[in-house]
Amino acid sequence: MQPIAGSWFMAGQARREPAELAVDGSGVARVVSQGEGRELARVNAAELDVSSRLGQTPRFVRLPCGGVLETDNNDAVDELMHQWQPRRFLGWIHKLESHLPFVIVTALLVAILAWASVFHGLPAAAERMAHALPAETLNTISRETLALMDRLYLKPSELSAAKQAELQADFAPVLAAYRQLPLKVLFRQGGERVGANAFALPDGTMIFTDEIVTLAQRNEELVAVLAHEVGHIHHRHSLRAMIQNSVIGIAYLMVVGDASAVGDLFVGLPVVAATLAYSRDHELEADRFSVAYLDRQGIERQAFVNILQRMNDSAQCRELLSEQDGIAVDELSESERLALCGELLAEGGKSKDSIWSDYFSTHPAMQERLERFVEYPFVDR
Amino acid sequence: MSDSAIDSFQVVYSGVLPGFSHTDVRTAMAKLFKTTEEKAERILASNRAVIKAGIDQAMGEKYLEKLSSIGIAAQLKPEPAIVAITSDAATTFTAAVAGGGGERISTNAGAATKHKAEEHVPFVFTGNGFEYFKIWIVNILLSVITLGIYSAWAKVRNKQYFYGNTLLDGASFSYTANPVKILIGRIIAFVFFVVYAVAGELSIVAGIIMAGLLLVIMPWVICKSLRFNAHYSRYRNVPFVFHGRMGEAAMAFLLWPLLGAITLGILMPYAYYQQQKFIYNNHSYGTADFDFRATVGAYYGIFLLILGIFVVGGIAAFLAGMVLPPLAFPVIAAMYLVVFAYFVVATSNLNYNNIHVREHRFKARWKVQSYFWLMCTNTLGILFTLGFFIPWARVRTARYKARHTSVLAVGDLDSFAAAERDAVGPVGEGMGDLFDIEVGF
């Protein structure tokens, strides 16, 4: 075979010497200096440690003595390996990497796999895992979360005992319908930060704020919201979200690797997008749960749509008022605020500013979600 | 600068960069210098022709950059004592096939001490986007079907691709880490991450305890991975060494940032400076220690300018928002992009330009404008191809870095030697060191 030309470096020495590597018929590999033909090293060809082929990058042939021959004659090195180290020859990865049809199929496969695992595989696996875990694991975090929120944001409810009892009575049938879940409802004052809202903790505790109770025109609306929250608990959404978000974060990190090598600002964007998609899926799942309950009980689906729309308007109105000078938003009651907003929008039609703020604060996703809510097929079981 | 005494330099041709075709280079060269292809060919065929003489160093560096963009490798050398065979300095180009003019400064001590001149040795990146794409996509597929196990091998192949394609003075870098060690480190990091995530979800108290633990082991992890990475990075068969200690890492990455936060950011640039110093000063190439000479003032300069951009950008966004509210968002986005590009460019230049290894040093000439453009095009490419552009983006970034960085070498790079304990072949390497693993991803 032809000698392989390259640069020779002795063990631990940066000094470069042009050299050639040749293997004779008996398998003895010799490194000789170019030109003079002085022997620099000699070893059995089976003892050569050759770096694997990677594109057109140079190869490093390492000798037991610590010397290295760096060469860009990849084909000759492959031939040498093939002849003298056929078992260690792991050239198949390079063959895959340089075989165009295989690469095209791989690219398609990766795209399909990524899509399928992000949108189907992972959610399905997370659902199974979430249901396999004992419910008690979630109790500690729920207790601590509520304690923290009570200290930071929430205040004791100012609803009268009679009002609370009335609502609990209206909620009782829902809780009774899902006896296997440890459900209970608490009331709190949401204040500035939380406002009109209802949320569920993984252990089955649901919190309704005074503001959402005030916002509701009929108790049925609150029952519809309650059914939605029960849906989150029933489907173990918080646990599933935790599993999905951690797994996708790690997997993405492993695939993309070092972000700084790309010089790309939005490297983390796909993970954020996936997380948002998951949370949207969970909302829709909880919506369907609510639809099923409402249909079975013969409650109008519109109840849910109405209160959500009102919550949306209320949030939007707060935003509109906070942009106006001289209005202390928090000192007004909900109805005073809505009245003021109505006046503002009526007077002078819609100002340029308010059109834009409408555009940004009305998420189209909400509109779509409510339309879907009404259109789900009727559940009669 | 140490060589300010020499104000007359010449640009000496040393070859066509890999990845460029000879004829393309000849055409581009003829066009650049407004001359005929025949004359260009004479330069290309020559061994060490002087392309330009009688210029100062700054101008010389501009020449090198321009030449490397059309595929020509050249070096900047001080004007030799004997008059170079150049003529007509007014026209941009004189082909003087150098006899004595461009001789390489010889290795023997007598000749080297005569000038002690710095020679520009550019980094050259020879990788190509499509070739890397093929490696990248196979890496991903194999990583997925082996449930992540192959990702350790993939990391080595990725890294080796970029190392192997980075040439300095004709020799490439190599990454010799054993994937099994990376795999072990990844499994440890994975288990820790899962415990961390689960603890945080199950109890806020447990989450805080885990976060505290993470802070405590962070200096250890930083030292470990820097050491691992240096130890398995080689150039000309001589490995790099990292010898930073955990105590120093804790100071640089915990104490100083904490003080920075307490002082409302006033000490933050100082903390950042301490981190860079910790990283660079603790590296060696073989037995030759890196000497990091940046001063903290320069970092304050960078942070102050960024603060300035934020103030100006904030005012601009506010004014734009007054005119038309949605305009504020693009103004803010543009401001962040500029700040990001400026930060990367300014800190890279500052860091590289202050690394001295014996009598040699680095020279970085990254530019905000061109890096900004690179970053924007990479980002758009990745967004519009749903990530398939990532390999090209990486190659483009690596090429940018190589094109704008070089080594100012005094004499040749032959005299470096590995530290005693590293002067062993791959067989003896890292044997018996149980914790010789790279922790993290």
Interface residues (C-beta under 8 A of the other chain):
Chain A: S7 F9 M10 A11 G12 Q13 A14 R15 R16 D49 S51 S52 L54 G55 Q56 T57 P58 F60 R62 L63 P64 C65 G66 G67 V68 E70 I93 L96 E97 S98 L100 F102 V103 T106 A107 L109 V110 A111 L113 S117 T137 L138 T140 I141 E144 T145 L148 S238 L239 M242 S246 I250 A251 L253 M254 V255 V256 G257 A261 V262 G263 D264 L265 F266 L269 P270 D353 W356 S357 Y359 F360
Chain B: T126 G127 N128 E131 Y132 F133 K134 I135 I137 V138 I140 L141 L142 S143 V144 G148 S151 K155 R157 N158 Q160 Y161 F162 Y163 G164 N165 G170 A171 S172 S174 T176 R186 F190 F193 V194 A197 V198 E201 L202 S203 I204 V205 Y235 R236 N237 V238 G286 L324 P325 P326 Y336 L337 F340 V344 Y371 L374 M375 N378 T379 I382 L383 L386 G387 F388 I390 A393 R394 R396 T397 A398 Y400 L413 D414 S415 F416 A417 A418 D422 A423 V424 G425 P426 V427 F441
